[in-house]
Amino acid sequence: MERVSGNIVEFEMSSLTPATHYTVKVYAMRASAKSAVTTTEFTTDVDAPQGLAASNIQTENAMLTWKAPRAGITGYILSFESADGTIREVVLSPTATSYNMAQLSASTEYSVRLQAIAGPKRSRVITTVFTTSECVTIVMLESSGSSADSGPNIPSSNRVMDPASAPTLCFPLNMSPRLSLSINAKI
């Protein structure tokens, strides 16, 4: 119970619990006399999850993690959109604090939105953006010889390594790869 001066016409309630129903009763007092009670009811909003982050980002998957809201919730709505406009949405359990995004495309930016649900109420949306890794396939040319001054001597009859068996390197797009190859060849 809170007592306030008779001059107060507004009162800010603090330290309320998210997604909780409250009943507030107000009455005036003068000496020992008490006015009729007026009552109002309200439910506080659902607080949002916190700290949405993408980690372990690969070419076709990424791990999302977040901290749960304080409110008792019934689930989450997670949606993600790729740069080409494709949107996917999943409903997650109220105990989830991570999600492994799979079947992604390489070298693609994804915008992720997460929202907590408590019955008919929804929290504000939190977001993150990440880009999947880029892959490069290295295809080698076979050469019949080389000159120290002019580099490899690749004749018109050169042979190209089968791309299906060529090594593939994947790296985050924000990384500037420096490729250094050491080749041992028998001629």
N, C-alpha and C positions, 0 to 999 in steps of 0.2 A: 504494500500500500504506500502510495506517495501522497504527501501533503504539500500543497502549493499555496502561495499568497492569493488572496481574493482578487487581485489585479491581473492575474495570469489568465489569458484566454487561449493560449497555445502551450502544449507541453510535448517536448521531444522525448520519446522513449528510446532508450539505448540498450545495448546488450541483449537484443532479442535473438531468438533462435530461428535460423532459416526454415522455411516451409512449415511453419507452426501456426496454428489457429489461436488467436487471442480474443478474449472478451474484456472490454474496458468499461468500467462503470464510473460515472462522475456524479457527484452531488455537492451542494454547497452546505456550509455549516456556519452558524452564527451562535455563539455561546453554546447552549445545549440543543438548539433547534437544528434540524436537518431537513434539506429540501428533498423533493422527489428525485429518484435516481434516473439518470439517462444512460443508456447503454449503447455501445457500438461494438461491432465485431469485425475482425480482419484477419487475413492470413498473410504472413510474410512471404516474400519471394524466395524462390529456390536459389541458393548461391551457386555460382559457376564452378566447375572444376578448375584447377590451376596448373600452370606449368606444362602445357602441351608441348611436346618435343619429339622430333624424329631422330632416330639414331640407327646405327648399323645399316646405313643406306647402301643398297646394292643396285644392280641393274634391273632386277625384277621384283624386289621387295624392300621393305623398310619397317622398322619397329617404332610404333608410337607409344609414348608413355605420358601419364598425367597423374596429378594428385586428386583424390576424390573430394567432392564438396562436403561441408559439414552436415547438410540436410540429409534426412532419410530419403533416398531416391528410389525410383522403380526401374531405372535404366538410363541408358545414354543413346543419343542419336549421333552417329559418326558419319560424316559425308566427306568425300574427297573428289576433287575435280582436276582433270589433267588439262594441260595447255590447249589441247584440241577440243575442249568443251565436254568431254565424256564425264558424267557424274555417276558415282556409285554411293549408295547409302546402306549402312548396316545398323541394326539395333543391337546394343550390347547389354549384358546383365548389369545390375547395380553394383556388383562386386568387382567389375573389371577396372583395371588401372593401366592396361596396356592392350595393344592390338597389333598383330603382324599383318601389314598390308602386303598382299601377294598379287601376282599376275600383273605387275606394273610394266611399263615400257621404259627401255633404256633412254638416257639423255632427255628425260621429260620432267617438267616442273609440275608439281602437285600442290594444290591448295587444300588444306584440311580444316574442317569445322567440327567442333565437338560441343554438345549441349547435354546437360543433365535433365532428366524428366522425373517429376514427382506427381503421379496421377495426371491431372489435366494441366498442371503448371510446368513451365520450362524455364531453365536458367538462361542467362545471356550466353551468347556463343563465344567460344574462344577459338583462336586460329593459329595455324603455323603453315609455313611454306617450305618445301624442300625440292631438290632436283635429284633424280636417280643418276647412277653412275653411267659413264660413257664407256663403250668398248671399242677397241681397235683390234682388227685382225692383221697380223703381220704375215705377208706373203713374200717369200724369198725367191730370188732368181738364182739359178745355178749358172756359174760362169766357167769358161774353160781356162781362165787365167786372169792375171791382173798385172798391172804395172804400178810401181810405187809412185811414179810421177802423175799419172793420169787417172788413177783409180781403177776400178774393175773393167776388164775388157769383156763386154757382153756381146757375143756374136749374135747374128740373126737367128741362129739355130738354138738359142737359149731355151731352157725349160723352166716352167713356173711350178713352184710347189703347189700341190693340191690344196686349194683353200679349205676344204673340209678337214684337213689334218693340220692346218696352220694354227700356230698358237694365238690365243686371244688374250689381250690385256684389258682390264677394266679399272677405271679410276674415277674419283669424283670430278665433276666439271670445274670446280674451283681450284683444282690442282693443276699445275703446269707440268705435265710429264716430260721427263728427259729420258729418251730411250737410248740405251747403250747396249750394243750387241757385241758379243764375242763369237766369232764364227771359226770353227775348225773344219777345214775341208780337205779332202784328199783329191788330188788331181791326177 
